[in-house]
Amino acid sequence: MNYAASVRRFLLERFGRVRLVMFEELVFPGVLEEVVLLLAEGQGPAPTFEVYQARSLEDLEQIEKAAVWTWFTPERDGKWTPALLSSGALDAYRALEEVGGFEQLLEWGDTYLGSVTGNNRFFTLTADEARALNLTKKELRAISPPGSRHLRGLTFSEQAWEQQAADGAAAYLFYPDDYPSAAARDYIKAGEKDNVHKAYKCRVRSPWWRVPVVKVPDLLLTYMDHERPRLVTNDAKVLHLNSLYGVLLRADRRELGRELLPLAVLNSATLLGAEMVGRAYGGGLLKLEPKEADKLLVPSLDTIEASADELRKVRAQVGRLLRQGKLMEAVAIVDRILLSSSLSVSYASLKAIRDAREVLFQRRSTRGKGQCANGR
């Protein structure tokens, strides 16, 4: 539930002028949560909020003389984040969806959480562990190893999965059928001896050792990341655990989506959208809840179809840049194709979008450093 919505309505109805001061830094010693100063006066209703983003407490000295206030009226269930953007950036961002150049990720397919094992240490196995246990191939399922560090490029290929397995990653899920082999029964007994079956997710299912698996996704989506959510084609056709979301594309979009959507989302508008729909967590991490991921603004089907040939030409180059950690260089290439060329976004609008993303990214990163400095 969005509890802030009712608070906002009360403030606008009660007071004649409502001003909010937000800080980029964690400004009060020992306080690890974000602080907002509320300045309210007069008899309501007020037409809108006035918002000022300060870097630190020192900025309060100029609040009456030099502060630049932004007028902001939030949508009914919307977040405060748009209040931190310039009107030019917000208008340019919203125009992309209004003209049909961008749409929500939900239009491409369903986003869902990966399988919950109840105990990854027991249920996920390395190749060496599986061999030592004498488990049969039919009692193992290939998975994207727990975590997301291995998802750096545009695709997670079968070769990449094999390399992960060879390097000792937990690339297998223990998944026996209704008639486990003698080796599997021994492993199950060992799990019971270690009380694995008493973990909540295990004890509420029958049999406890059968992990409910979800559909193999077309795309893998990281939902907890510092830099950006990463969308990767699942060419290895592996299952995923709950450290990732999966995206199952609509049938009429599957072929093109698997090929080009992970490339197309590497644009400044989608990066900005991730900051707007997601939320900051400890250490400056950006997290997308499932319904927030659905709302992520990505290039529309029409936009990608119109630019498909140009995107294919730069696919290899962009993939190399990502593996080298050069995200913004990759984004500049995709921006040129999708935003500047295909959608005719002006230089001023594109710069406003880029600057807005940088403001939100740096704000999140700065607050994350403050949390770490305070011992979190």
C-alpha positions as CSV (number, residue, x, y, z in Angstrom):
1,M,0.0,0.0,0.0
2,N,1.2,3.5,-0.8
3,Y,0.8,5.2,2.6
4,A,2.5,8.4,1.3
5,A,-0.5,9.1,-1.0
6,S,-2.9,9.8,1.9
7,V,-0.2,11.9,3.7
8,R,0.3,14.0,0.6
9,R,-3.4,14.6,0.2
10,F,-3.7,15.7,3.8
11,L,-0.8,18.2,3.5
12,L,-2.2,19.8,0.3
13,E,-5.7,20.0,1.7
14,R,-4.6,21.3,5.1
15,F,-2.0,24.0,4.3
16,G,-1.9,26.9,1.8
17,R,1.8,26.4,1.0
18,V,3.8,23.1,1.4
19,R,7.5,23.0,0.8
20,L,9.8,20.0,1.1
21,V,13.6,19.9,1.4
22,M,15.2,16.7,0.3
23,F,18.9,15.9,0.9
24,E,21.3,14.0,-1.3
25,E,23.4,13.0,1.7
26,L,22.5,11.4,5.0
27,V,22.9,14.6,6.9
28,F,22.2,13.7,10.6
29,P,24.8,11.7,12.5
30,G,23.4,8.3,13.5
31,V,20.3,8.6,11.4
32,L,20.5,6.0,8.6
33,E,17.2,6.8,6.9
34,E,16.5,9.6,4.5
35,V,15.3,12.9,6.1
36,V,12.8,15.3,4.5
37,L,12.2,18.7,6.0
38,L,8.6,19.8,5.8
39,L,7.8,23.6,5.7
40,A,4.1,24.1,5.7
41,E,2.1,27.3,6.4
42,G,-1.3,28.9,5.9
43,Q,-4.8,27.5,5.3
44,G,-5.3,25.1,2.5
45,P,-5.8,23.9,0.0
46,A,-2.4,24.3,-1.7
47,P,-2.2,23.9,-5.5
48,T,1.0,21.9,-5.4
49,F,4.2,21.0,-3.6
50,E,7.4,23.0,-3.8
51,V,10.5,20.9,-3.6
52,Y,14.2,21.8,-3.1
53,Q,17.0,19.3,-3.3
54,A,19.9,20.2,-1.1
55,R,23.2,18.4,-1.0
56,S,23.9,18.9,2.7
57,L,22.8,21.0,5.8
58,E,25.1,23.8,4.6
59,D,22.8,24.4,1.6
60,L,20.0,25.4,4.0
61,E,21.8,28.8,4.5
62,Q,20.7,29.8,1.0
63,I,17.2,28.4,1.1
64,E,15.4,31.8,1.3
65,K,17.7,33.6,-1.1
66,A,19.1,31.4,-3.8
67,A,17.3,28.1,-3.6
68,V,15.6,26.9,-6.8
69,W,12.2,25.3,-6.0
70,T,10.5,22.8,-8.2
71,W,6.7,22.8,-8.4
72,F,5.5,19.2,-8.2
73,T,2.1,17.5,-8.2
74,P,2.5,13.8,-7.7
75,E,0.3,11.3,-9.4
76,R,-2.2,9.5,-7.1
77,D,0.0,6.5,-6.4
78,G,3.2,7.9,-7.8
79,K,6.6,8.3,-6.1
80,W,8.4,11.5,-5.1
81,T,11.3,10.8,-7.4
82,P,10.0,12.9,-10.3
83,A,10.2,15.9,-8.0
84,L,13.9,15.7,-8.2
85,L,14.0,16.0,-12.0
86,S,14.0,19.2,-14.1
87,S,10.7,19.9,-15.9
88,G,12.6,19.5,-19.2
89,A,13.8,16.0,-18.3
90,L,10.4,14.9,-17.0
91,D,8.6,16.2,-20.1
92,A,11.1,14.5,-22.5
93,Y,10.9,11.2,-20.6
94,R,7.1,11.1,-20.5
95,A,6.9,12.1,-24.2
96,L,8.7,8.9,-25.2
97,E,5.8,6.8,-23.9
98,E,3.1,9.2,-25.1
99,V,4.2,9.1,-28.7
100,G,4.6,5.3,-28.7
101,G,8.4,5.1,-28.9
102,F,8.6,3.5,-25.5
103,E,6.3,1.2,-23.5
104,Q,6.3,-0.7,-20.2
105,L,8.2,-4.0,-19.9
106,L,4.8,-5.6,-19.1
107,E,3.9,-5.2,-22.8
108,W,6.7,-7.5,-23.8
109,G,5.9,-10.3,-21.4
110,D,5.5,-11.6,-17.8
111,T,8.2,-10.9,-15.2
112,Y,8.4,-13.4,-12.3
113,L,10.7,-14.5,-9.5
114,G,12.9,-17.5,-9.8
115,S,12.5,-20.8,-7.8
116,V,12.8,-20.6,-4.1
117,T,14.8,-23.7,-2.8
118,G,14.6,-23.1,0.9
119,N,18.3,-23.9,1.3
120,N,20.6,-23.1,-1.7
121,R,23.5,-24.7,0.0
122,F,21.7,-28.1,-0.1
123,F,19.8,-27.9,-3.4
124,T,22.4,-26.2,-5.6
125,L,25.4,-28.2,-6.5
126,T,28.7,-27.8,-8.4
127,A,29.7,-30.4,-11.0
128,D,32.2,-31.9,-8.6
129,E,29.6,-32.2,-5.8
130,A,27.1,-33.9,-8.1
131,R,29.8,-36.4,-9.3
132,A,30.9,-37.1,-5.7
133,L,27.3,-37.9,-4.8
134,N,26.9,-40.2,-7.8
135,L,23.7,-38.5,-8.8
136,T,22.2,-39.3,-12.3
137,K,21.8,-36.7,-14.9
138,K,18.0,-36.9,-14.7
139,E,18.2,-35.9,-11.1
140,L,19.9,-32.6,-11.9
141,R,18.6,-29.5,-13.7
142,A,20.8,-26.8,-15.2
143,I,20.4,-23.4,-13.5
144,S,21.8,-19.9,-13.7
145,P,24.2,-20.1,-10.7
146,P,23.0,-18.1,-7.6
147,G,23.7,-14.4,-7.8
148,S,24.2,-12.3,-10.9
149,R,27.9,-11.5,-11.3
150,H,28.1,-13.9,-14.3
151,L,25.5,-11.9,-16.2
152,R,27.6,-9.1,-17.7
153,G,26.9,-9.2,-21.4
154,L,23.9,-9.3,-23.6
155,T,23.4,-13.1,-23.5
156,F,24.0,-16.0,-21.1
157,S,25.0,-18.7,-23.6
158,E,25.3,-22.5,-23.2
159,Q,29.1,-22.1,-23.5
160,A,29.0,-19.5,-20.7
161,W,27.0,-21.8,-18.5
162,E,29.5,-24.7,-19.2
163,Q,32.3,-22.4,-18.2
164,Q,30.6,-21.5,-15.0
165,A,30.1,-25.2,-14.2
166,A,33.8,-25.9,-15.1
167,D,34.9,-23.0,-12.8
168,G,33.1,-24.6,-9.8
169,A,29.9,-22.5,-9.7
170,A,26.7,-24.1,-8.3
171,A,25.2,-24.7,-11.8
172,Y,22.9,-27.6,-11.0
173,L,19.7,-27.9,-9.0
174,F,19.1,-31.2,-7.1
175,Y,15.8,-32.3,-8.6
176,P,15.0,-36.0,-8.3
177,D,11.7,-37.5,-9.7
178,D,9.2,-39.5,-7.7
179,Y,11.5,-42.4,-7.5
180,P,14.9,-41.1,-6.4
181,S,18.0,-43.2,-7.0
182,A,19.9,-44.8,-4.1
183,A,22.4,-42.0,-4.3
184,A,19.6,-39.4,-4.2
185,R,18.0,-41.1,-1.3
186,D,21.3,-41.0,0.6
187,Y,21.6,-37.3,-0.1
188,I,18.0,-36.7,1.1
189,K,18.7,-38.6,4.3
190,A,21.8,-36.4,4.8
191,G,19.7,-33.4,4.4
192,E,17.2,-34.6,7.0
193,K,20.1,-35.2,9.4
194,D,21.1,-31.6,8.9
195,N,17.5,-30.5,9.4
196,V,17.2,-29.0,5.9
197,H,13.7,-30.3,5.8
198,K,12.7,-28.2,8.8
199,A,13.3,-24.9,6.9
200,Y,10.0,-23.1,6.3
201,K,10.0,-23.4,2.5
202,C,10.9,-27.1,2.7
203,R,8.5,-28.2,5.4
204,V,5.4,-26.6,3.7
205,R,5.9,-28.7,0.5
206,S,5.6,-32.4,-0.2
207,P,8.0,-34.0,-0.7
208,W,10.2,-31.5,1.0
209,W,13.1,-32.3,-1.4
210,R,11.2,-31.3,-4.6
211,V,11.8,-27.7,-5.4
212,P,8.9,-26.1,-7.3
213,V,10.5,-24.9,-10.5
214,V,9.2,-22.1,-12.6
215,K,9.2,-21.9,-16.4
216,V,12.5,-21.5,-18.2
217,P,12.6,-17.7,-19.0
218,D,13.5,-16.1,-22.3
219,L,15.3,-13.3,-20.5
220,L,17.1,-13.1,-17.1
221,L,16.6,-9.8,-15.2
222,T,18.7,-8.7,-12.3
223,Y,16.6,-6.8,-9.7
224,M,19.2,-5.8,-7.1
225,D,22.2,-3.9,-8.6
226,H,24.2,-0.8,-8.1
227,E,24.6,0.4,-11.6
228,R,21.4,-0.7,-13.4
229,P,19.0,-3.7,-13.8
230,R,20.6,-6.0,-16.3
231,L,18.5,-7.8,-18.9
232,V,20.2,-10.8,-20.5
233,T,19.0,-13.3,-23.1
234,N,18.8,-16.9,-21.6
235,D,20.4,-18.7,-24.6
236,A,21.5,-21.4,-22.2
237,K,17.9,-22.2,-21.6
238,V,18.5,-22.7,-17.9
239,L,16.2,-22.4,-14.9
240,H,16.7,-19.4,-12.5
241,L,16.5,-19.1,-8.7
242,N,15.1,-16.2,-6.7
243,S,18.2,-14.1,-7.0
244,L,16.9,-13.2,-10.4
245,Y,13.7,-12.4,-12.2
246,G,12.8,-14.2,-15.4
247,V,10.9,-12.6,-18.3
248,L,8.7,-14.9,-20.4
249,L,8.1,-13.0,-23.7
250,R,4.8,-12.9,-25.5
251,A,4.7,-15.4,-28.4
252,D,4.4,-12.7,-31.0
253,R,7.5,-10.8,-29.6
254,R,9.7,-13.7,-28.5
255,E,12.0,-14.0,-31.5
256,L,12.8,-10.2,-31.7
257,G,12.7,-9.8,-27.9
258,R,15.3,-12.5,-27.3
259,E,17.5,-11.1,-29.9
260,L,17.4,-7.3,-29.4
261,L,15.5,-6.3,-26.2
262,P,18.5,-6.7,-23.9
263,L,20.5,-4.5,-26.3
264,A,17.7,-1.9,-26.8
265,V,17.2,-1.3,-23.1
266,L,20.8,0.1,-22.9
267,N,19.5,3.6,-23.5
268,S,19.4,6.7,-21.3
269,A,15.6,6.8,-21.0
270,T,15.4,3.2,-19.6
271,L,18.3,3.9,-17.2
272,L,16.4,6.9,-16.0
273,G,13.2,4.9,-15.7
274,A,14.9,2.3,-13.6
275,E,15.9,5.0,-11.1
276,M,12.3,6.3,-11.1
277,V,10.4,3.0,-10.6
278,G,13.0,1.3,-8.4
279,R,14.0,2.0,-4.8
280,A,17.3,2.6,-3.1
281,Y,18.5,0.0,-0.6
282,G,21.5,-0.3,1.8
283,G,24.9,0.5,0.2
284,G,23.3,2.4,-2.7
285,L,21.8,-0.7,-4.4
286,L,18.8,-0.2,-6.7
287,K,16.0,-2.8,-6.3
288,L,13.1,-3.4,-8.5
289,E,10.1,-5.2,-7.0
290,P,8.1,-7.4,-9.6
291,K,5.4,-4.8,-10.2
292,E,8.0,-2.1,-10.5
293,A,9.9,-4.1,-13.1
294,D,6.6,-4.4,-15.0
295,K,6.5,-0.6,-15.2
296,L,10.1,-0.2,-16.4
297,L,10.0,2.0,-19.6
298,V,11.7,0.2,-22.5
299,P,11.7,0.7,-26.3
300,S,8.4,-0.3,-27.9
301,L,8.0,-3.1,-30.4
302,D,7.6,-0.6,-33.3
303,T,10.8,1.2,-32.3
304,I,12.9,-1.9,-32.1
305,E,11.5,-3.2,-35.4
306,A,12.3,0.1,-37.1
307,S,15.9,0.0,-35.8
308,A,16.6,-3.7,-35.9
309,D,19.2,-3.7,-38.7
310,E,21.2,-0.9,-37.1
311,L,21.0,-2.5,-33.7
312,R,22.3,-5.8,-35.1
313,K,25.3,-4.0,-36.6
314,V,26.4,-2.8,-33.2
315,R,25.5,-5.8,-31.1
316,A,29.0,-7.3,-31.0
317,Q,30.6,-3.9,-30.2
318,V,28.1,-3.2,-27.4
319,G,28.6,-6.6,-25.9
320,R,32.4,-6.0,-25.8
321,L,31.9,-2.7,-24.1
322,L,29.7,-4.2,-21.4
323,R,32.2,-7.0,-20.7
324,Q,34.8,-4.2,-20.3
325,G,32.6,-2.4,-17.8
326,K,32.1,0.6,-20.2
327,L,28.4,1.0,-19.7
328,M,28.0,4.6,-20.7
329,E,29.9,4.1,-23.9
330,A,27.5,1.3,-24.8
331,V,24.6,3.5,-23.9
332,A,25.8,6.3,-26.2
333,I,25.8,3.9,-29.2
334,V,22.2,2.7,-28.5
335,D,21.0,6.3,-27.8
336,R,22.3,7.4,-31.2
337,I,20.3,4.6,-32.9
338,L,17.1,4.6,-30.9
339,L,16.7,8.1,-29.5
340,S,18.5,10.4,-31.8
341,S,17.9,8.7,-35.1
342,S,14.8,6.6,-34.9
343,L,12.7,8.8,-32.5
344,S,14.3,12.2,-33.3
345,V,14.9,13.2,-29.7
346,S,16.6,16.5,-29.7
347,Y,20.1,17.0,-28.3
348,A,18.6,19.2,-25.5
349,S,16.0,16.6,-24.5
350,L,18.5,13.7,-24.6
351,K,21.0,15.7,-22.4
352,A,18.2,16.5,-20.0
353,I,17.3,12.8,-19.7
354,R,21.0,11.8,-19.2
355,D,21.6,14.6,-16.6
356,A,18.5,13.5,-14.7
357,R,19.6,9.9,-14.6
358,E,23.0,11.0,-13.4
359,V,21.4,13.1,-10.6
360,L,19.4,10.2,-9.3
361,F,22.2,7.7,-9.7
362,Q,24.7,10.0,-7.8
363,R,22.1,10.7,-5.2
364,R,21.6,7.0,-4.5
365,S,25.3,6.3,-4.6
366,T,26.1,9.2,-2.2
367,R,23.5,8.0,0.2
368,G,24.9,4.5,-0.1
369,K,28.3,5.7,0.9
370,G,26.8,7.5,3.8
371,Q,25.2,4.3,5.0
372,C,28.4,2.4,4.7
373,A,30.3,5.1,6.6
374,N,27.7,4.8,9.4
375,G,28.4,1.1,9.8
376,R,25.6,-0.4,7.7
